[in-house]
Amino acid sequence: MTKHILDEFEDRARAGDGQFAIAYAVLRMAESHEKLRGDLCFGRTQTSPPGVLEKIGMEMAELASAVKNLDLSS
């Protein structure tokens, strides 16, 4: 069975190979960056939850609607 490249790099990094430690760190950082990008950005699919910025936009729309419907005459 073939190991995933990230697993191979982690094994070599933990064995003390500094070059693989750097490569492993860069790969993990890229994964984290991609997840963060997905969490922050618009453009979700039907099955994915809204991103942070999209959720803020949705909340702002609800707030604007509530303010618009306020009865200030009393």
Number of C-alpha atoms within 10 A of each C-alpha: 3 5 8 8 11 15 11 13 21 19 15 16 18 12 11 11 13 12 12 19 18 14 15 22 16 12 15 14 12 12 12 12 12 12 11 13 13 16 17 15 14 15 11 13 8 7 6 10 11 19 18 16 13 17 15 12 13 13 12 12 12 12 12 11 11 10 11 10 9 8 7 7 4 3
